[in-house]
Amino acid sequence: MNSRTPESEYESSHGTEYENSANSANSKELGAFLRAHRERRAPRDVGLPDTGRRRTPGLRREEVAALSGVGLAWYTWLEQGRVIPSRKVLEAVARTLGLNAVSYRHVLALSGLLPPAPDGAGHDEVASRVRPLLDTWESSPAVLVDSRFDITAWNDAYAAVWSDPAGIPAHRRNLMWCVAGHPAFRSTLLDWEPVARAVLAHFRGQTARLADTDPRTREVYATLRADFPELAPWWECQGVGDLTARQLSVLLPGHGGLDLLLSAFRPVDDPQALILVQAPVGAADRELVGELVRGYRSAGSAEVVRMPSTPRPAAARGTVARPAAAAARTAAPRSAAYAKKARSSA
């Protein structure tokens, strides 16, 4: 005699209901992520007619459920974090919502369908082995971050261009924190917001499933919310992505412009860690980094003054103070290296 009920048959193919699972925090995060992407998906994107104004943006829950081949009640539970989905269901929902490979990997991680995130216990040993490698890149700023984006190793070029991480309190020595508000980043990157959002997308994809279980990750998010309240919507954003190669254009008062090509790769010994290398784009950029490194080593610390190159609306991005002395330094002569670069490009 078959004792399976219709409900148990449904659960066997779609998932199971949460009871007292340790993954319930991740299930809430998963539900919020799916809901955010459902609200961004237009009916025309899935072949549905546009019937005009809707009470809520994006697709309705019943539309996602029907297109994904699951019941409305079950999909509602999924967004509420009450069920553990199967991989088959996640694949169907991901197709309906148009999730890319990075977002799909994120929902698999939140659902417990990927190997658990490492606790980072062996990262110190990895950092000690990576430091000599970073030091070989004399003219390329390079930094190692762990699974929480904490900065654990860097070279002199990084300290000279972006300021020395050793001067940042340990609980704030985090790449997301630096990019979000440290003047060395926020006031000199010409395209600060697109770069910061790209870092945020990678940071969130890597830390979201740790946010409710890992004390250090919780501390990082709490510090970001407390230190940068003007960026509050960022810390609740559900977007995820990979930090891909891109050019960084920096304006250093007293030195001029610097172009760097950012690349990221992971150590095999700690695949949750990330090495970020910023290679000078041209010969003049390489000379300028060398000049900054020599100044850093002779002074014992970077003495590049950071200030905004263009004003940013406070409501959208926050503001960085512009003291009169710093503002005056924007008119300072450019370095010989940058002047040479400017002449060669004229």
N, C-alpha and C positions, 0 to 999 in steps of 0.2 A: 504494500500500500504506500502510495506517495504522500508523505506528510507535508510537502512543501506547499505553502499558500501562494496565491497570486502575488502577494506583496514580496514574499521571499524570492520568487522567481524574478520579479522585476529588479530587486536589489542585486541579485547575482550578476546581472548583466550591466546594471547602471551604477552600482556602488552600494554602500551601506550607510545606515543612519548613525550619526555620532551618538555615543552614550556618554562615556566619561573619558574621552580620548585626550591624550597629551597634546595632540595636534589641533585641538579646537581653536587655539589662537591663530594658527595658520589658516584654518578654514574660514575664519572671519576675514582675514586678509585676502584670501582667494575670492570670497564673495564680493568684497569691495572692488577688487580688480576687475572681475567680470562685469559687475554693474557699471563701472566707469566706461568700459569699452562698449558695452551695449548702448549706453547713452550717446556714444560718439558715432555709432553705426547708422547711416541713413537708410531708409527703406529701399531707395533705388539701388543701394550697394548690393542688396540681396535679391533684386528682381521684383520687389513689391511696388505697387503703384503708390505714387505720392498723393495722398488724399488731403493735402493741405495742413492746416495747423493741428498740432498734437498737444495734448496736455503736458506731456513729458518729452524731452529730447530723445532722438534716436529710436531704436526699436523697442517695441513692447515685449514684456516677458513672454507672453503667449506666442509671439512671433518667433522669438529665439527658440523656445521649446519645440514648436512645430517644425521649424527648419532643421533642428538638431535631432529630431526623433525621440524626444523625451516628453514626459508629461509636464503640464504646467505646474502642478503642485510640487513635483520633484525638482524642477528647475528653480522654483521659488525657494525651496529649501536650500538648494545649492548656493544661491546668492545670500541666503541668511546664515550660511555656515553650519547647517544642520546635518549635512550628509557628506560622506566620503565618496567622491566620484571615481569611477573606473577610468582607465586610460582611453577606452573606446568612446566614452561619453565626452571626455575632455577634447579628444580629437574632433568630434562632431561640433561641439560648441566653439572650439577654436576656429574651425572653418567658417561657421556662421558669423562669428564676430570679426573675421578677417585678421586674426592675430598673426604676426610675423614669427619667424623662428625664435627670436629672443623672447618675445612675450609668451610663446607656447612653452618654451623651456622654463619660464618663470612659473606658469601655472602648474606644470608637472612638479616643480620643486615644492611649491606651496601645498600640493596634494600628497606629498610624501612618496611620489613615484620616481624620484631621483635619489641617489645615495645621499645620506645625511651630510649636512655641511660640517667640515672638520672644525674641531674646537680651537685650532690655532696653537696647540700646545708645543708643536715642534717648530714654530715659525722663527724663534730666536736663533736656532741653529742655522736655518736657511738664511736669515739676515746676515749672520756672521760670514757665510760663504759667498754671499752676493756682494758684500761691500767691496772686496778687491776688484770685482768686475766693474762696479760703478766707477771706481777710481781710475780705471783705464780710459774712460771717456773724458779726457781732459777738457774738451771744448763743447761737450754736450751735457746739459743739465740732465741728471738722471736720479730717480727716486724709487724706492721700494715701499709698497704699502701692503698691509695684511688684509685679511678677509673683511675687516671692518673699515678699511681705508685709513687705518692709523699709519703714520709715516714711521718706518722703522730703520731705514738706511737711506743715505743720500751722498752725493759727491760734492766737491768744492764748487763745481760749475753751477749746480742747483742752488747752493747757498749764496753764491755771488749774484745770481740773476734774480732769485725769488726771495732772498733773505734766509738766514740760517734757521732751520726748524728747531735747533737746540734752544733758541730764544723764545719758543712758544711753550707755555705750560703743558705738561704731559697730557692732561685730559683734553686739551684742545689741539694737540699735535696730530691732526687728522686732515687728510687731503680735502675732504668735502668741506670741512670747516674753513680751511685756508682759501679755497676757491670761492666759497660763499661770501667771505667778508674780510679776509686779511688784505690790508692795503697793497701789499706786494702783488696780489693778483687782481683785486677788484678795481684798483685805480690805474693799472698800466696796460691791461689787456684791452686792445681796441675793440674786440668783439666779445666782451666779457660775458654777456648773457647767453649767447648760443653755446659758448664753451662750458659755462657753468651748468647749463641745462643738460649738456651731454654727459658731464661728470655725474650730475644728479641721477640721470637715468641708469647709468652703470652702477652707481652706489646703491640705488634702491633695489635694482635687480639682484644685487649680491647680498644685501642685508635684510630685506623684507622678512624673510622666513626666520631670521634671528632676533627680530625686534622685540618679541615677547618672551623669549627664553634666555637670551644672552645678556648678562648685566652690562657688559661694556657697550654693546650695541644700543641698549636702552639709554645709557649715559650719553652716547654720541647724539642720538636724536633729541634728547632732552636739552643738551647744550646748544644744538642748532636752533631749537625753538626759542630758547631763552635769549641767545645772543643776537639772533636775526629775526625778530618778530615781523619785520616788514616782508619777509619771505615766507610767511606762514603757509600760504597755499602750496609752496614747493614741497614742504615736508609731508603734506597729505596727498601729493600727486601720485597717480597710479601708473605713470609711464615708466617703462624700463627700456634699456637698450645697451648695446656694447659701445665702449669708448674706442672708436675707430680712428685711424690715422687722419690728421688734420694739420693745417698750418696755423700757428699762433703768431699774431702780430702784436708786438709789445712796444710801447713808447716809454723809454726810460729818461726822465728829466736829467739834463746834464750830459746825456750820452746819445740820445736820439732813438731811432727805430731799430728794432731787432726782430728778424723773422726766424722762427724755429719750426721744424717739422716734428710733430708729436707722433710717436709710435708706442704701442703697448704690447707686452707679451708676458706670459706666465712662466714661473719656474716649474720645472717638472716635479721637484721635491715638494712643492706647496702650490697646487693648481688654483687655490683660492686667492693667492697673493698676486700682485701685479707689479711689473717693472715698467715705468714710464720713462722713455728717453726722448729728449728734445734736441734733434740735430740741427745745427745752423744750416740755413738754406743756401747761403752763398759765402764766398771768401770773406767779405766784409763783416758778415754776421759772425763768422768764426773768429775773426780778429777781435771783434768787440767782446765776445765771450771771454777770450783769452785776456783781454785788458781788464775786464771785471774780476776774473779769477785772480790775477796778479794783485789787484787792489785789495781783494778780500783777504788774500794770504798775508799781505804786508800789514794790513790793519787789524787782522784777527777777526773781522766781521764785515759783512757787506754794508757799505755806506751809500747805497743807491736810494735816493729819496723817491718815494712812491706817492703819486697824486693822480687824480682823475684827468684823463686826457680829453674827455668830452663829458658834459654834464648829463646826469641821468635823473629822470623824474623820481622823486622820493617815494611816491606811492607805488611805483612799479618795481623799482630796483633798490630803493634805499639810497642814502647819500654817504659819501666819504668826505670828511672834513678837508677843506683846502686852505690851510694857513697861508697868510700873506707871503711869508718867507718861501714856502714851497711853491706858491704860484709864481713868484719872481724867478724861481730857478727854471721854469719852463722855457725861458728865453736864453738860458745859458748856452754857450757854444757847444756844438756837438763834438763828440770825440773824433780823433783823427781817423779812426777806423770807419765810423759812420759817415764822416765827410767824404772819405774815399769812395764808399759805397754810393753815396748820393751823386758824386761826379760821374761814376761809371755808368749809372742808370740814366743820366741826363741825355 
